[in-house]
Amino acid sequence: MADEPLVLGIETSCDETGVGVVRGTTLLADAVASSVDEHARFGGVVPEVASRAHLEAMVPTIDRALKEAGVRAKDLDGIAVTAGPGLAGALLVGVSAAKAYAYALGKPLYGVNHLASHICVDQLEHGPLPEPTMALLVSGGHSSLLLSTDITSDVRPMGSTIDDAAGEAFDKIARVLNLGFPGGPVIDRYAREGDPEAIAFPRGLTGPRDPAYDFSFSGLKTAVARWIEARRAAGEEVPVRDVSASFQEAVVDVLTRKAVRACKDEGVDHLMIGGGVAANSRLRALAQERCEAAGIRLRVPRPKLCTDNGAMVAALGAEMVARNRSASGWDLSADSSLPVTDPHVPGNHDHVHEVSKENLYS
């Protein structure tokens, strides 16, 4: 519909420069410039490299997104940007760019939470989010269980990782197995040809006295690494496919078990899974199996929308506009540890609309 808010979203929390354009809950463009290849030789993301890559990619990626969407910048109803959490330098590039475009165009600015955006992106594929919705967000930096009753204002943390996030564990085990970076996709690929029951790796924080919804993958990571080292020390071949499958099974078993338990305990009948690890094929399959058994409806966006992208930021921004949430102000700043309880950062919303420069960028 023409009266639905048209919003551009900018995402620069890590190593992906993402720019999306959304009208209401309809995705018009999702442009991404990745610097993952520049980080691969380091075995992980280097913040300074990521920040410089964002600087170089920002304007071309915004141009590409607008062209793909078939809209002009002056027709936008707002500009949304990830204000946190994430890498401080990388976030600053995105926030600065969003401020510049918003000021030049005389458009409202919305600083939004990265994690809340990962939840909201599902609206682009499966329609409006039920309220409440339980969300399991799994990525290289986060493993979280969140209860959302209003994606623009009320997201409550149920549990989170106390050490390594799931995606981080995938990267580290892939490095031990000499499979390269990032580790998630390659381990998923090898695991499909392995036996998930070949090796009994531990399931962290699943004892009767352990926190019900928190996660820990550090012990699992150490156990897998030691198992591999012992085989190599004995001069034996490491069964990469079986190790990958058994490790992956240990991770997704815990994630899905706790997510379903949280839904049951809170009386929530919808579970949404997001974040980069949500692209994992085994996580999707086991979650579907367990949700069906528990009478819970599972919502998982397609893999491209699970990883960091501008579409998810635009989706949350569009929801902010639709619900008449106050815009952020020019004092909006990047916050590397922004809590998910702050889906939106209003700041000082004295927008200088009289300085309208709609013809500057058309």
C-alpha positions as CSV (number, residue, x, y, z in Angstrom):
1,M,0.0,0.0,0.0
2,A,1.2,3.5,-0.9
3,D,0.5,4.8,2.6
4,E,2.8,2.3,4.3
5,P,6.0,3.8,5.6
6,L,9.0,3.7,3.2
7,V,12.2,3.3,5.3
8,L,15.9,2.8,4.5
9,G,17.9,0.9,7.0
10,I,21.6,0.9,7.6
11,E,23.4,-2.0,9.4
12,T,27.2,-1.8,10.3
13,S,27.5,-3.6,13.6
14,C,30.1,-6.1,12.4
15,D,31.6,-6.9,9.0
16,E,28.6,-6.5,6.8
17,T,27.6,-3.2,5.3
18,G,23.9,-3.8,4.9
19,V,21.4,-1.3,3.4
20,G,17.7,-2.3,3.0
21,V,14.6,-0.5,1.8
22,V,11.2,-1.6,3.2
23,R,7.7,-0.4,2.6
24,G,5.6,-1.5,5.6
25,T,6.4,-5.2,5.8
26,T,7.4,-5.5,2.1
27,L,11.1,-5.8,1.3
28,L,12.0,-3.7,-1.7
29,A,15.8,-4.0,-1.6
30,D,18.5,-5.7,0.4
31,A,22.0,-4.7,-0.6
32,V,25.0,-6.1,1.3
33,A,28.8,-5.4,0.9
34,S,30.7,-8.0,3.0
35,S,34.3,-7.7,4.2
36,V,34.5,-11.3,5.3
37,D,37.2,-12.2,2.9
38,E,39.4,-9.4,4.3
39,H,39.1,-11.0,7.8
40,A,39.5,-14.6,6.8
41,R,43.3,-14.6,7.0
42,F,43.0,-13.4,10.6
43,G,40.6,-16.2,11.6
44,G,38.1,-13.6,12.8
45,V,36.8,-10.1,12.5
46,V,39.3,-7.3,12.9
47,P,37.4,-4.2,14.1
48,E,39.7,-1.6,12.3
49,V,39.5,-3.5,9.1
50,A,35.7,-3.7,9.4
51,S,35.3,0.0,10.0
52,R,37.4,1.0,7.0
53,A,35.4,-1.4,4.8
54,H,32.2,0.2,6.0
55,L,33.5,3.7,5.1
56,E,34.4,2.5,1.6
57,A,31.2,0.6,0.9
58,M,28.6,2.9,2.5
59,V,27.6,5.3,-0.3
60,P,27.8,2.7,-3.1
61,T,25.7,0.3,-1.1
62,I,23.0,2.9,-0.4
63,D,23.0,3.9,-4.0
64,R,22.6,0.2,-5.0
65,A,19.7,-0.3,-2.5
66,L,17.8,2.7,-3.7
67,K,18.2,1.7,-7.3
68,E,17.1,-1.8,-6.6
69,A,14.1,-0.6,-4.7
70,G,13.2,1.8,-7.5
71,V,12.7,4.7,-5.1
72,R,14.3,8.1,-4.6
73,A,15.9,9.1,-1.4
74,K,13.7,12.1,-1.1
75,D,10.6,9.8,-1.0
76,L,11.7,8.0,2.1
77,D,9.6,8.4,5.3
78,G,12.6,7.8,7.6
79,I,16.1,6.4,7.9
80,A,16.9,3.7,10.5
81,V,20.3,2.6,11.7
82,T,21.8,0.1,14.1
83,A,22.9,2.1,17.2
84,G,24.1,-1.1,19.0
85,P,25.2,-3.5,20.2
86,G,28.2,-4.3,18.0
87,L,31.7,-3.1,17.3
88,A,32.1,0.5,18.4
89,G,34.0,1.8,15.3
90,A,31.8,-0.1,12.9
91,L,28.6,1.3,14.5
92,L,29.9,4.8,14.4
93,V,30.3,4.6,10.6
94,G,26.7,3.6,10.2
95,V,25.3,6.1,12.7
96,S,27.3,9.0,11.1
97,A,26.1,8.1,7.6
98,A,22.5,7.8,8.7
99,K,22.7,11.2,10.4
100,A,24.1,12.8,7.3
101,Y,21.5,11.4,5.0
102,A,18.6,12.2,7.5
103,Y,19.8,15.7,7.9
104,A,20.4,16.4,4.2
105,L,17.0,15.0,3.3
106,G,15.1,16.4,6.2
107,K,13.9,13.0,7.3
108,P,13.4,11.5,10.8
109,L,16.2,9.3,12.1
110,Y,15.6,6.1,14.1
111,G,18.4,4.5,16.0
112,V,17.4,0.9,16.6
113,N,18.7,-2.2,18.5
114,H,20.6,-4.8,16.5
115,L,18.9,-7.8,18.3
116,A,15.4,-6.4,18.1
117,S,16.0,-5.9,14.3
118,H,16.9,-9.6,14.0
119,I,13.5,-10.4,15.5
120,C,11.6,-7.9,13.4
121,V,13.0,-9.0,10.0
122,D,10.8,-12.1,10.2
123,Q,7.8,-9.8,9.4
124,L,9.2,-9.4,5.9
125,E,8.7,-13.1,5.2
126,H,5.9,-14.3,7.4
127,G,3.9,-11.1,8.1
128,P,3.3,-9.2,11.4
129,L,4.8,-10.8,14.5
130,P,2.4,-12.3,17.0
131,E,2.5,-10.6,20.4
132,P,4.0,-12.1,22.4
133,T,6.7,-14.0,20.5
134,M,9.6,-15.9,21.9
135,A,12.9,-15.3,19.9
136,L,16.0,-17.4,19.9
137,L,18.8,-15.3,18.4
138,V,22.0,-17.1,17.6
139,S,25.1,-15.6,16.0
140,G,28.8,-15.1,16.4
141,G,28.3,-12.5,19.1
142,H,25.0,-13.5,20.7
143,S,23.0,-16.5,21.9
144,S,19.9,-15.1,23.5
145,L,16.3,-16.0,24.4
146,L,14.1,-13.0,24.2
147,L,10.4,-12.4,24.9
148,S,8.9,-9.7,22.7
149,T,5.4,-8.3,23.5
150,D,6.0,-5.1,21.4
151,I,9.0,-5.1,19.1
152,T,9.3,-1.3,19.3
153,S,9.2,-1.0,23.0
154,D,9.1,-4.2,25.0
155,V,11.7,-6.9,24.5
156,R,12.6,-8.9,27.7
157,P,15.7,-11.0,28.0
158,M,15.0,-14.5,29.2
159,G,18.5,-16.0,28.9
160,S,21.8,-15.4,27.2
161,T,25.3,-16.9,26.8
162,I,27.6,-16.7,29.8
163,D,30.7,-17.2,27.7
164,D,31.2,-18.1,24.0
165,A,28.2,-17.6,21.8
166,A,27.2,-20.5,19.5
167,G,28.5,-18.8,16.3
168,E,31.8,-18.1,18.0
169,A,32.1,-21.8,19.0
170,F,31.5,-22.8,15.4
171,D,34.3,-20.5,14.2
172,K,36.7,-21.8,16.8
173,I,36.1,-25.5,16.1
174,A,36.3,-24.9,12.4
175,R,39.7,-23.3,13.0
176,V,40.9,-26.3,15.0
177,L,39.7,-28.5,12.2
178,N,41.5,-26.3,9.6
179,L,38.3,-25.6,7.8
180,G,38.7,-21.9,7.5
181,F,36.5,-18.9,8.4
182,P,33.6,-18.4,8.9
183,G,33.0,-21.7,10.5
184,G,29.3,-22.1,10.6
185,P,28.6,-22.8,6.9
186,V,31.5,-25.2,6.4
187,I,30.8,-27.2,9.6
188,D,27.1,-27.5,8.5
189,R,28.3,-28.8,5.2
190,Y,30.6,-31.4,6.6
191,A,28.1,-32.4,9.3
192,R,25.6,-33.5,6.7
193,E,27.8,-36.4,5.8
194,G,28.7,-37.3,9.4
195,D,27.2,-39.2,12.3
196,P,25.7,-36.8,15.0
197,E,25.9,-39.6,17.5
198,A,29.5,-40.7,16.8
199,I,31.0,-38.7,19.7
200,A,29.2,-37.9,23.0
201,F,30.2,-34.2,23.4
202,P,28.8,-32.4,26.5
203,R,25.7,-30.3,26.7
204,G,26.5,-27.2,28.7
205,L,24.1,-25.8,31.4
206,T,21.6,-28.6,31.1
207,G,21.8,-29.9,34.7
208,P,18.8,-29.7,37.1
209,R,20.4,-26.8,39.0
210,D,21.7,-24.9,36.0
211,P,20.0,-21.7,34.8
212,A,17.0,-22.7,32.7
213,Y,17.5,-20.4,29.8
214,D,21.2,-19.4,29.8
215,F,23.8,-20.9,27.4
216,S,27.4,-21.9,27.7
217,F,29.5,-23.2,24.8
218,S,33.0,-22.7,26.2
219,G,33.1,-26.1,27.8
220,L,31.9,-27.8,24.6
221,K,34.4,-26.0,22.5
222,T,37.2,-27.1,24.9
223,A,36.0,-30.7,24.9
224,V,35.9,-30.9,21.1
225,A,39.3,-29.3,20.8
226,R,40.9,-31.7,23.3
227,W,39.3,-34.7,21.6
228,I,40.8,-33.6,18.3
229,E,44.2,-32.9,19.8
230,A,44.2,-36.4,21.5
231,R,43.6,-38.1,18.1
232,R,46.3,-36.1,16.4
233,A,48.8,-36.8,19.3
234,A,48.1,-40.5,18.8
235,G,48.8,-40.2,15.1
236,E,45.2,-41.1,14.3
237,E,43.1,-39.5,11.5
238,V,40.5,-37.0,12.7
239,P,37.0,-37.9,11.3
240,V,36.1,-34.4,10.3
241,R,32.6,-35.2,9.3
242,D,31.7,-37.1,12.5
243,V,33.3,-34.4,14.7
244,S,31.4,-31.7,12.8
245,A,28.1,-33.5,13.1
246,S,28.5,-34.4,16.8
247,F,29.6,-30.9,17.7
248,Q,26.8,-29.3,15.8
249,E,24.3,-31.7,17.3
250,A,25.5,-30.7,20.8
251,V,25.0,-27.0,20.0
252,V,21.5,-27.3,18.4
253,D,20.3,-29.8,21.0
254,V,20.8,-27.2,23.8
255,L,19.5,-24.3,21.8
256,T,16.3,-25.9,20.8
257,R,15.7,-27.6,24.1
258,K,15.9,-24.4,26.0
259,A,13.9,-22.4,23.5
260,V,11.0,-24.8,23.6
261,R,11.1,-24.9,27.4
262,A,10.9,-21.1,27.5
263,C,7.9,-21.1,25.3
264,K,6.1,-23.7,27.4
265,D,7.0,-21.9,30.7
266,E,5.8,-18.6,29.4
267,G,2.7,-19.9,27.6
268,V,3.9,-18.6,24.3
269,D,2.9,-20.5,21.1
270,H,5.2,-18.8,18.6
271,L,9.0,-19.3,18.4
272,M,11.1,-17.1,16.1
273,I,14.8,-18.1,15.4
274,G,17.1,-15.4,13.9
275,G,20.8,-14.5,13.7
276,G,23.5,-15.9,11.5
277,V,23.4,-19.4,13.0
278,A,19.7,-19.6,12.2
279,A,20.9,-20.5,8.7
280,N,22.2,-23.8,10.0
281,S,20.2,-26.6,8.4
282,R,20.3,-28.9,11.5
283,L,19.1,-26.2,13.8
284,R,16.1,-25.5,11.6
285,A,15.3,-29.2,11.3
286,L,15.5,-30.0,15.0
287,A,13.6,-26.8,16.0
288,Q,10.8,-27.7,13.6
289,E,10.7,-31.3,15.0
290,R,10.5,-30.1,18.6
291,C,8.1,-27.3,18.0
292,E,5.7,-29.5,16.2
293,A,5.8,-32.0,19.1
294,A,5.1,-29.1,21.6
295,G,2.4,-27.4,19.5
296,I,4.5,-24.4,18.9
297,R,4.5,-22.5,15.6
298,L,8.1,-22.0,14.3
299,R,9.1,-18.9,12.3
300,V,12.5,-18.8,10.7
301,P,13.4,-16.3,8.0
302,R,15.2,-17.5,4.9
303,P,19.0,-17.7,5.4
304,K,19.9,-14.4,3.7
305,L,17.7,-12.5,6.2
306,C,19.2,-14.4,9.2
307,T,22.7,-12.9,8.7
308,D,23.3,-9.2,9.4
309,N,21.5,-7.1,6.8
310,G,20.0,-3.7,6.3
311,A,16.6,-5.1,5.6
312,M,16.1,-6.0,9.3
313,V,17.0,-2.5,10.4
314,A,14.6,-1.0,7.8
315,A,11.9,-3.4,9.0
316,L,12.2,-2.2,12.6
317,G,12.4,1.4,11.4
318,A,9.2,1.0,9.4
319,E,7.5,-0.5,12.5
320,M,8.6,2.6,14.5
321,V,7.1,4.9,11.9
322,A,3.9,2.9,11.7
323,R,3.5,3.0,15.5
324,N,4.3,6.7,15.7
325,R,7.4,6.1,17.9
326,S,9.4,9.3,18.5
327,A,12.4,9.8,16.2
328,S,16.0,9.8,17.5
329,G,17.8,13.1,17.7
330,W,21.1,14.5,16.5
331,D,22.6,13.4,19.8
332,L,22.1,9.7,18.8
333,S,25.3,7.8,19.5
334,A,26.6,4.3,18.9
335,D,26.5,2.1,21.9
336,S,28.5,-1.1,21.6
337,S,26.7,-2.7,24.6
338,L,23.2,-1.3,24.0
339,P,20.8,-3.6,25.9
340,V,18.0,-5.3,24.1
341,T,15.5,-3.8,26.5
342,D,16.1,-0.6,24.5
343,P,14.7,-1.6,21.0
344,H,14.8,2.1,20.0
345,V,17.0,5.0,21.1
346,P,14.8,8.2,21.0
347,G,17.5,10.7,22.2
348,N,16.8,14.3,21.7
349,H,14.2,14.5,18.9
350,D,14.4,18.2,18.1
351,H,14.6,17.4,14.3
352,V,15.6,20.3,12.1
353,H,13.0,19.7,9.5
354,E,13.1,23.3,8.4
355,V,16.5,22.6,6.9
356,S,15.0,20.6,4.1
357,K,17.4,19.6,1.3
358,E,15.3,17.2,-0.7
359,N,17.0,18.1,-3.9
360,L,20.4,17.4,-2.6
361,Y,20.0,13.6,-3.2
362,S,17.3,12.6,-5.6
